[in-house]
Amino acid sequence: MDISRRLGTLVVCAVPAIIGGGIIYGIFGDYVPVFIYEALLILVAGALVSR
């Protein structure tokens, strides 16, 4: 996978991070679940990019 495709994958993963973080905060009303959600997204994005 070339560098432009890797960067594109990271950009695509940024959209669920922003929108999903707001939804998770709206549901739970606390930042701890948001940090857990963001950490899981970072792990998934890292796994996708490292392939």
NORNOR-V463767 format. One record per pair of residues at least 24 apart in sequence whose C-alpha atoms are under 10 Angstrom apart, sorted by sequence separation. I is the first residue (numbers start at 1). GAP is how many residues later the second one is. D is the distance in Angstrom with one decimal. If there is no record, write none. Layout:
I,GAP,D  I,GAP,D
//
This chain:
14,24,9.9  17,24,7.0  16,25,8.4  17,25,8.9  14,27,8.9  13,28,7.5  14,28,9.4  13,29,8.5  13,31,8.9  14,31,9.1  10,32,9.3  13,32,6.5  12,33,9.3  13,33,10.0  11,34,9.8  10,35,6.5  13,35,9.8  9,36,7.5  10,36,8.5  9,37,9.7  10,38,8.8  6,39,9.6  9,39,7.7  10,39,7.6  6,40,9.8  9,40,7.0  8,41,9.6  6,42,8.4  7,42,8.3  6,43,5.5  5,44,8.7  6,44,8.5  6,45,9.5  3,46,9.4  2,47,9.9  1,48,8.2  1,49,8.9  1,50,7.7
//
